Amino acid sequence: MRLPFCLPPVLSIVLVLRCLPGTAAPLSSSGITFSDELGGFTVTSVSGSGSLSDPFVVAEDITGPQEAVLLIKGFSAAFGNRVGSHHLAGFALEKVVTNKSGDDWNLFEMELREVLDQQSPYGDGLSFGQGSPVGRPFISSVFPEQNEIDEPYDSLSFHGGVVRPGETVIFRFIITDTSPVSPFLLLQQPSKIVAHVPRSAPLLTAARPATPVQWPFR
């Protein structure tokens, strides 16, 4: 499934970065910086060290229907791998997302990229822990079903629940890289599925079955 991100050229984005109003100052923890400077949402707090037992916890308010692009800086080989997978660098991330829009969400999609207008291929090494069982299953406090794609790009989709305006959803997953670069991007698109999809044509291809999870996270 191809994520429906419609992105302008990189040069235009660089110019927009310098004049966007309403974004918060970038927040950092343990050497990694999380920035909302691309707009569409606000990072309200950051904590943690990135390990499985102490993940980075990034709290966000998403205010509109447009994609919210989280810019992540400071990721490098020197940062190391804090989740114990086979990748050169990696960390665990818990996202605490509050729906400050006016719409229900019953689908939440995320995609990793090193370059804003190019999907992440296998060769760049960036992934949601591709080829490793570490940190799995990736889980959510609201959405029990998950779809993961690692070829030809890297994405996660969560569905099977609903987040209404004013409510909060939590996700936990890992991000890894075999040749880490800084910055990289996490594209986020909450949305509302309104069309009926016949059983013979599921909206999310190769979806994982619902995985019972314990809440709060352990």
Phi, psi and omega in degrees: 000127181270128182287143188273053179271129177247104190245142177282168179302152183302320181298319179296321180296319180301320179290321180295324182306328187276353185227011180287127176274159167082001178271151181274163175294143179303144180244143186232155173206130177052038174090354178252134180251136179242122187236141175256023189294347177276355171087172178092349181196174179226128172278121185260335177198154178219136177207175176096174183242351177096001177277169178296324181276341180221068185293159166298130177247113182247114178265134185223148168248118177260124192254342186218182183279345183287161179297143177253115186255111179274121179266125185243123186238152176098000181282126184201172176298327179294331177295323176086183180252112185260008179245353175082017175277182183276359184281158182296321181221151179186158175208160175265141184230130172245119180256127178249103191247124178257131180280100177257015175270185179258011186238150170291149172246127169235012174213135177226117183248143177225145180218136177269140174214147170270330179237133190303317185260019178226131177292155185278112178277173179301322188292342182278349174083349182278132182194174172270059178068037184305133177081008182232142176276358186298134175078357182270152001284145171292136190226163180224151178285344184240318186263113184278346184248144185222140175239127181240131176239127178239359174214133004269009175217177188244112181216156172233138174232134177242137180205182180096009179211188179216138175243112183272161178308132181092347180268165184236142176235145179242137176237146172225130181200179177241155174234132183224165176205139176270346176215072191298142175230160177223133359274168165228177191230145171243107179277134185231130181222095170282145182204172180242121177277121183246338182273143175285134180244121179300155180300330181285349181223074183296147180294318182254116181283148176053038182292141176286147175295157179302133181249117178299132179231155176267138178232131008287169181302147176241000000 
